[in-house]
Amino acid sequence: MNGETKKIFRKKTFIEQGSFIINELPKNKTMEVHHHPHVEKKAFKEYFLEFVMIFLAVTLGFFAESLRENMNDRGKAREYIQSFYEDLKTDTAKVSEIIQFDDEKIVGLSDITKCYDTISQNPKSSSCLFRIVRSTISNKPFQITDRTLQQLANAGGFRLLKKEDADTISRYVQAFNNIRDFQSTGYQQAQDDVRKMLSLVIDVKATMQLLKPELKGELLFSHDKALLNEYFNDLIRYNGFTNAQRRLLKDFKDNQIRIIQYLRNKYHFE
C-alpha cells in the first residue's frame, strides 16, 4: 500500500481477527464508554431507622385494632348486662306475684288441723274443706326469663363480661336452678298426692261445687277414717312444701333486689 492511499480521512478498514470482524474507528474519534450510575450505600443508621418506622407502624396498627375490638367488646358486654337487668326486673315482678299467690294458699291451709278435728267428730261437717281444697287445686311454678342468658351461652358472651358480673349472673342462675328442682320434685309430688287423695274423698257433685263462688253444703262423702287420715296427712305435707317454696322465693326476691341495686349503681341504669 503506497503513501497516497493513506489520507487524513481514511475509509474504514476491516481487520480480520479469527472469526471476528472489528470496525476500526477513525483515529480522531474517541470510543464512548457507558458508566453505571453511582449508588451510594446507605449507612446502618438509615436501615435501622427504616426498620423502626415500619415496626412502629405495624405495632400501632395492631394496637389500634385491638383497641377497636376492645371497645366493641365492652359495648357488647354492656348491652348484655342491660338486657339481663331488664329480665331481672321482669323476674322480680313474677316472683312477687307467685309469693302473693302462695300467701293466699297458706291462709287457706291454715285451718287443716281444726278442720280435721271437726270432721273426725262429725263426718257430715265437712264445709271447712272448701277453702282447703281450693287452696290445693294448682301451683304457680316460677320460670326465669332466660332471653339474655340464652344469648350469653350461645354466643359465648360470658367471656366479654367482667368477672364480678359473670359470677353474679352465674350465682343467680344457680339459685333459680335450686328453686326449679324443688318445684319439679318434692313440691310437685305433694301436689299430685293431694289431688289423687281428693278424688277419693269427694264425689262429683262436690267437685262441681268447687267451681262455684258460693261455698255451700257439705263436701266430704267418704266416712273412711283411714282414708280421711291419709288425705289430711297429705294436706299437711303439701302445706309444708307451700311454705318452703314461699321462703325460697322470698330469699330469691331479696337477692334479685340486691342484684338490681348493684347493677343500677355500677352502670347507672334507670
C-alpha positions as CSV (number, residue, x, y, z in Angstrom):
1,M,0.0,0.0,0.0
2,N,1.6,3.3,-1.0
3,G,1.5,6.6,0.9
4,E,-1.1,8.3,-1.3
5,T,-3.6,5.9,-0.2
6,K,-3.0,7.0,3.4
7,K,-5.1,10.0,3.6
8,I,-6.4,12.0,6.6
9,F,-9.9,10.8,6.0
10,R,-9.3,7.2,5.6
11,K,-12.0,4.8,4.8
12,K,-12.9,2.2,7.2
13,T,-10.7,-0.8,7.0
14,F,-11.5,-4.2,8.2
15,I,-9.1,-6.2,10.1
16,E,-10.0,-9.8,10.3
17,Q,-9.1,-11.5,13.5
18,G,-10.1,-15.0,13.7
19,S,-13.9,-15.2,13.2
20,F,-14.5,-11.7,14.5
21,I,-14.5,-8.5,12.3
22,I,-13.7,-5.3,14.1
23,N,-14.6,-1.9,12.8
24,E,-11.7,0.4,13.0
25,L,-12.8,3.7,14.3
26,P,-11.4,6.9,12.9
27,K,-8.4,7.9,14.8
28,N,-9.9,11.3,15.7
29,K,-12.9,9.6,17.3
30,T,-13.0,8.6,20.9
31,M,-14.8,5.5,22.0
32,E,-17.8,6.2,24.2
33,V,-17.8,4.4,27.5
34,H,-21.1,3.9,29.3
35,H,-20.8,4.1,33.0
36,H,-23.4,2.7,35.6
37,P,-24.8,5.4,37.8
38,H,-23.0,5.6,41.1
39,V,-25.3,4.5,44.1
40,E,-24.1,5.4,47.5
41,K,-24.6,2.7,50.1
42,K,-26.9,3.6,53.0
43,A,-25.5,3.8,56.4
44,F,-26.6,1.3,59.1
45,K,-28.4,4.0,60.9
46,E,-30.6,4.7,57.9
47,Y,-31.6,1.0,57.7
48,F,-32.2,0.9,61.4
49,L,-34.4,4.0,61.2
50,E,-36.5,2.5,58.4
51,F,-36.9,-0.7,60.4
52,V,-38.0,1.2,63.5
53,M,-40.5,3.2,61.4
54,I,-42.0,0.0,59.9
55,F,-42.1,-1.7,63.2
56,L,-43.9,1.3,64.8
57,A,-46.4,1.4,62.0
58,V,-47.3,-2.2,62.3
59,T,-47.4,-2.1,66.1
60,L,-49.6,1.0,66.2
61,G,-51.9,-0.6,63.7
62,F,-52.1,-3.7,65.9
63,F,-52.9,-1.7,69.0
64,A,-55.5,0.4,67.1
65,E,-57.2,-2.8,66.0
66,S,-57.0,-4.3,69.5
67,L,-58.4,-1.0,71.0
68,R,-61.3,-1.1,68.5
69,E,-62.1,-4.7,69.3
70,N,-61.9,-4.0,73.0
71,M,-64.3,-1.0,72.7
72,N,-66.7,-3.2,70.7
73,D,-66.5,-6.0,73.3
74,R,-67.1,-3.5,76.1
75,G,-70.1,-2.1,74.3
76,K,-71.5,-5.6,73.7
77,A,-70.9,-6.6,77.3
78,R,-72.9,-3.5,78.5
79,E,-75.7,-4.5,76.2
80,Y,-75.8,-8.0,77.7
81,I,-75.8,-6.6,81.2
82,Q,-78.5,-4.1,80.5
83,S,-80.6,-6.8,78.8
84,F,-80.1,-9.1,81.9
85,Y,-81.1,-6.1,84.1
86,E,-84.4,-5.7,82.3
87,D,-85.0,-9.5,82.5
88,L,-84.2,-9.3,86.2
89,K,-86.9,-6.7,86.8
90,T,-89.4,-8.9,84.9
91,D,-88.5,-11.9,87.1
92,T,-88.8,-9.8,90.2
93,A,-92.4,-8.9,89.3
94,K,-93.2,-12.6,88.5
95,V,-91.8,-13.8,91.9
96,S,-93.8,-11.2,93.7
97,E,-97.0,-12.5,92.0
98,I,-96.2,-16.1,93.0
99,I,-95.4,-15.1,96.6
100,Q,-98.7,-13.4,96.8
101,F,-100.4,-16.5,95.4
102,D,-98.7,-18.7,97.9
103,D,-99.6,-16.4,100.7
104,E,-103.3,-16.8,99.9
105,K,-102.8,-20.6,99.7
106,I,-101.1,-20.7,103.1
107,V,-104.0,-18.7,104.6
108,G,-106.4,-21.2,103.1
109,L,-104.4,-24.1,104.5
110,S,-104.1,-22.6,108.0
111,D,-107.1,-24.5,109.4
112,I,-106.1,-28.0,108.4
113,T,-105.8,-29.3,112.0
114,K,-109.0,-27.6,113.1
115,C,-110.9,-29.0,110.1
116,Y,-109.6,-32.5,110.7
117,D,-110.8,-32.4,114.3
118,T,-114.3,-31.2,113.2
119,I,-114.7,-33.9,110.6
120,S,-113.4,-36.6,112.9
121,Q,-116.1,-35.7,115.4
122,N,-118.8,-35.3,112.7
123,P,-118.1,-36.5,109.2
124,K,-121.0,-34.5,107.8
125,S,-119.5,-31.3,109.0
126,S,-117.1,-31.0,106.0
127,S,-117.8,-27.5,104.8
128,C,-114.4,-26.4,106.3
129,L,-112.8,-28.4,103.4
130,F,-114.0,-26.0,100.7
131,R,-111.3,-23.4,101.3
132,I,-108.6,-26.0,101.9
133,V,-109.4,-27.9,98.7
134,R,-109.4,-24.7,96.7
135,S,-106.0,-23.9,98.0
136,T,-104.6,-27.2,96.7
137,I,-106.0,-27.1,93.2
138,S,-103.0,-25.6,91.5
139,N,-99.4,-24.3,91.9
140,K,-97.7,-21.4,90.1
141,P,-94.2,-22.5,89.3
142,F,-91.6,-19.8,88.7
143,Q,-89.8,-19.8,85.4
144,I,-86.8,-17.5,84.9
145,T,-86.7,-15.1,81.9
146,D,-83.8,-16.6,80.0
147,R,-83.7,-14.4,76.9
148,T,-80.3,-12.8,77.8
149,L,-79.0,-16.0,79.4
150,Q,-79.5,-17.9,76.2
151,Q,-77.7,-15.2,74.2
152,L,-74.8,-15.3,76.7
153,A,-74.5,-19.0,76.5
154,N,-74.9,-19.5,72.7
155,A,-72.8,-16.5,71.6
156,G,-70.1,-17.0,74.2
157,G,-71.0,-13.7,75.7
158,F,-69.8,-14.6,79.2
159,R,-66.2,-14.1,78.1
160,L,-67.0,-10.5,77.4
161,L,-68.3,-9.8,80.9
162,K,-66.3,-8.7,83.9
163,K,-65.6,-11.5,86.3
164,E,-67.8,-10.0,89.1
165,D,-70.7,-9.6,86.7
166,A,-70.3,-13.1,85.3
167,D,-70.1,-14.5,88.8
168,T,-73.2,-12.6,89.8
169,I,-75.2,-13.9,86.9
170,S,-74.0,-17.5,87.5
171,R,-75.0,-17.4,91.1
172,Y,-78.4,-16.1,90.1
173,V,-78.9,-18.9,87.7
174,Q,-77.8,-21.5,90.3
175,A,-80.3,-20.0,92.8
176,F,-83.1,-20.4,90.3
177,N,-82.0,-24.0,89.5
178,N,-82.4,-24.8,93.2
179,I,-86.0,-23.5,93.1
180,R,-86.8,-25.3,89.8
181,D,-85.5,-28.6,91.2
182,F,-87.6,-28.1,94.4
183,Q,-90.7,-27.3,92.4
184,S,-90.3,-30.2,90.0
185,T,-89.6,-32.9,92.6
186,G,-90.9,-32.7,96.2
187,Y,-93.5,-29.9,95.7
188,Q,-94.9,-31.4,92.5
189,Q,-95.1,-34.8,94.2
190,A,-97.0,-33.3,97.1
191,Q,-99.4,-31.6,94.7
192,D,-100.0,-34.9,92.9
193,D,-100.6,-36.8,96.1
194,V,-103.2,-34.3,97.3
195,R,-105.1,-34.3,94.0
196,K,-105.1,-38.1,94.0
197,M,-106.5,-38.4,97.5
198,L,-109.0,-35.6,96.8
199,S,-110.6,-37.8,94.1
200,L,-111.2,-40.5,96.7
201,V,-112.8,-38.4,99.4
202,I,-115.3,-36.2,97.5
203,D,-118.0,-37.0,94.9
204,V,-118.6,-35.5,91.5
205,K,-121.2,-33.0,92.8
206,A,-118.8,-31.8,95.4
207,T,-116.2,-31.3,92.7
208,M,-118.7,-29.2,90.7
209,Q,-119.3,-27.1,93.8
210,L,-115.7,-26.1,93.9
211,L,-116.2,-24.3,90.6
212,K,-118.9,-22.0,92.1
213,P,-118.1,-18.9,94.0
214,E,-120.5,-19.8,96.8
215,L,-119.3,-22.4,99.3
216,K,-122.4,-24.2,100.4
217,G,-123.3,-27.7,101.6
218,E,-121.0,-30.5,102.6
219,L,-118.0,-31.6,100.6
220,L,-116.7,-34.8,102.1
221,F,-118.6,-38.0,101.2
222,S,-116.2,-40.7,102.4
223,H,-116.5,-41.7,106.1
224,D,-113.5,-43.9,105.9
225,K,-111.3,-42.7,108.8
226,A,-108.1,-44.3,107.4
227,L,-108.7,-42.6,104.0
228,L,-109.5,-39.4,105.8
229,N,-106.4,-39.6,107.9
230,E,-104.2,-40.2,104.8
231,Y,-105.8,-37.2,103.0
232,F,-105.1,-34.8,105.8
233,N,-101.6,-36.1,106.2
234,D,-101.1,-35.2,102.5
235,L,-102.6,-31.8,103.1
236,I,-100.2,-31.1,106.0
237,R,-97.3,-32.2,103.8
238,Y,-98.5,-30.0,101.0
239,N,-98.8,-27.1,103.3
240,G,-95.2,-27.6,104.4
241,F,-94.0,-27.6,100.8
242,T,-96.0,-24.5,100.0
243,N,-94.4,-22.6,103.0
244,A,-91.0,-23.9,101.9
245,Q,-91.5,-22.6,98.4
246,R,-92.6,-19.2,99.7
247,R,-89.4,-19.0,101.8
248,L,-87.3,-19.9,98.8
249,L,-89.0,-17.3,96.6
250,K,-88.7,-14.6,99.3
251,D,-85.0,-15.2,99.6
252,F,-84.7,-15.3,95.8
253,K,-86.6,-12.0,95.5
254,D,-84.3,-10.4,98.1
255,N,-81.3,-11.5,96.0
256,Q,-82.9,-10.1,92.9
257,I,-83.3,-6.7,94.6
258,R,-79.7,-6.7,95.6
259,I,-78.5,-7.5,92.1
260,I,-80.8,-4.8,90.6
261,Q,-79.4,-2.3,93.0
262,Y,-75.8,-3.4,92.3
263,L,-76.2,-3.1,88.5
264,R,-78.1,0.2,88.8
265,N,-75.3,1.8,90.8
266,K,-72.5,0.3,88.7
267,Y,-73.9,1.0,85.2
268,H,-76.2,3.9,86.1
269,F,-79.3,2.1,84.7
270,E,-82.7,3.6,85.2
